[in-house]
């Protein structure tokens, strides 16, 4: 991965790009296909919202949006969407202490676990969000600030009428492209071959991305395994992975 500093936007440039967020450019602001519906619907579902210093609550506390863009202005940032039981997330935080992390998850129990873990490790430069990532990514992160997006074992939403809920779509690739730094990457893992084939096709048809070896970070370290991946290995279930890098613009 190209980490040449001359290609990296400065912290001030990132902050400026983050502050220039325009709602009209966000394809996920509506409730169609979002887990739990729109942000307003999700906000009213929580009678006693969980509070923690490392939890971002952008629908309840709009100031968290500005605070997040300021916090993540310097980077590098890695983002996991749907960290689940957080085996990968927690191991990766320990593996890369120089990196900031932002994690999204829709299950309260797992968000609590990660927030407490980050606090114990004194990782005050990291944050978690209890919500669907899609409408929030462009709001919380400066453009060209993310080193890697991780999407591991997402729900394949088998039924055709539920396909709109799938996390990996062309719209998502567009959003991620805007947020990835030069040479930044997206890594996907799944145990559903058909789902992998659909995502693989998306990347093959998008010249803005180029495939690179998965499972290895920018320093050549092997990336941690997820909880699901460990179970698949124990039971002999095949898994599929890809890593696609933001291609250099000619």
Residue pairs with C-beta under 8 A, 6 or more apart in sequence:
1 183
1 184
1 185
1 212
1 218
1 245
2 182
2 183
2 248
3 183
3 218
7 182
7 183
8 181
8 182
9 17
9 144
9 145
9 181
11 73
11 74
11 75
12 73
14 72
14 73
14 74
14 75
14 142
14 143
14 144
14 145
15 69
15 70
15 73
15 142
17 142
17 143
17 144
17 145
18 69
18 70
18 72
18 73
18 141
18 142
18 143
18 145
19 69
21 69
21 138
21 139
23 29
25 138
26 135
26 138
26 139
26 175
27 171
27 174
27 175
28 34
28 134
28 135
28 171
28 175
29 135
30 38
31 37
31 38
31 41
32 164
33 164
33 165
34 132
34 134
34 135
34 165
35 106
35 132
35 165
36 42
36 45
36 106
36 131
36 132
39 58
39 59
39 131
39 135
40 59
42 59
42 131
42 132
43 49
43 59
43 60
49 57
49 60
50 108
50 111
50 112
50 130
51 57
52 112
52 115
52 116
52 119
52 128
53 119
53 124
54 115
54 118
54 119
54 123
54 124
54 126
54 127
54 128
55 111
55 115
55 127
55 128
55 129
55 130
56 64
56 67
56 68
56 127
56 128
56 129
56 140
57 64
57 130
58 64
58 65
58 68
58 129
58 131
58 136
58 139
58 140
59 131
65 139
65 140
68 102
68 127
68 139
68 140
68 141
69 140
69 141
69 142
71 100
71 125
71 127
72 100
72 102
72 140
72 141
72 142
72 145
73 142
73 145
74 100
75 100
75 145
75 146
75 147
75 181
76 98
76 99
76 100
76 147
76 181
77 99
77 100
77 101
77 102
77 141
77 145
77 146
77 147
78 92
78 96
78 99
78 100
78 101
78 102
78 146
78 147
78 148
78 149
78 150
79 101
79 102
79 103
79 104
79 133
79 137
79 141
79 146
79 148
79 149
79 150
80 88
80 89
80 92
80 101
80 102
80 103
80 104
80 149
80 150
80 151
80 152
81 104
81 133
81 149
81 150
81 151
81 154
81 167
82 104
82 105
82 106
82 133
82 151
82 152
82 153
82 154
82 167
83 89
83 103
83 104
83 105
83 110
83 114
83 152
84 105
84 107
84 110
84 152
84 153
84 226
84 227
84 228
85 110
85 226
85 227
86 103
86 105
86 110
86 113
86 114
86 117
86 227
87 224
87 225
87 226
87 227
87 230
88 150
88 152
88 223
88 224
88 225
88 226
88 227
88 229
89 101
89 103
89 114
90 114
90 117
91 224
91 225
92 101
92 150
92 223
92 224
93 101
93 117
93 118
93 121
93 123
93 126
94 121
95 217
95 221
95 223
95 224
96 217
99 147
100 125
100 126
101 123
101 126
101 127
102 126
102 127
102 128
102 129
102 140
102 141
103 114
103 126
103 127
103 128
103 129
104 128
104 129
104 131
104 132
104 133
104 136
105 111
105 114
105 128
105 129
105 130
106 130
106 131
106 132
108 130
111 128
111 129
111 130
114 128
115 128
118 124
118 126
118 128
129 136
129 140
133 167
134 167
134 172
134 175
137 175
137 176
137 179
138 175
138 178
138 179
141 179
142 179
143 178
143 179
144 178
144 179
144 180
144 181
144 182
144 184
145 179
145 181
146 176
146 179
146 180
146 181
146 184
147 180
147 181
147 184
147 185
147 218
148 184
148 185
148 186
148 187
148 217
149 176
149 179
149 180
149 184
149 185
149 186
149 187
150 187
151 167
151 168
151 186
151 187
151 188
151 189
152 187
152 188
152 189
152 190
152 226
152 228
152 229
153 189
153 190
153 191
153 226
153 228
153 229
154 166
154 167
154 168
154 188
154 190
154 195
155 165
155 166
155 167
156 166
156 190
156 192
156 194
156 195
157 163
157 165
157 166
166 195
168 188
168 198
168 199
168 202
169 202
170 202
170 206
173 186
173 202
173 203
173 206
173 208
173 209
176 186
177 208
177 209
177 246
180 186
180 246
181 246
182 246
182 248
183 245
183 246
183 248
184 245
184 246
185 212
185 243
185 244
185 245
185 246
186 209
186 243
186 244
187 214
187 215
187 223
187 241
187 242
187 243
188 196
188 199
188 241
188 242
188 243
189 214
189 226
189 229
189 239
189 240
189 241
190 196
190 199
190 239
190 240
190 241
191 228
191 232
191 237
191 238
191 239
191 240
192 240
193 238
193 240
196 240
196 242
199 242
200 242
203 209
203 211
203 242
203 244
207 247
208 246
208 247
209 244
209 245
209 246
209 247
210 244
210 245
210 247
211 242
211 243
211 244
211 245
212 243
212 244
212 245
213 243
214 241
214 242
214 243
215 222
215 223
215 241
215 243
216 222
216 223
216 243
217 223
225 233
229 239
231 237
232 238
232 239
233 239
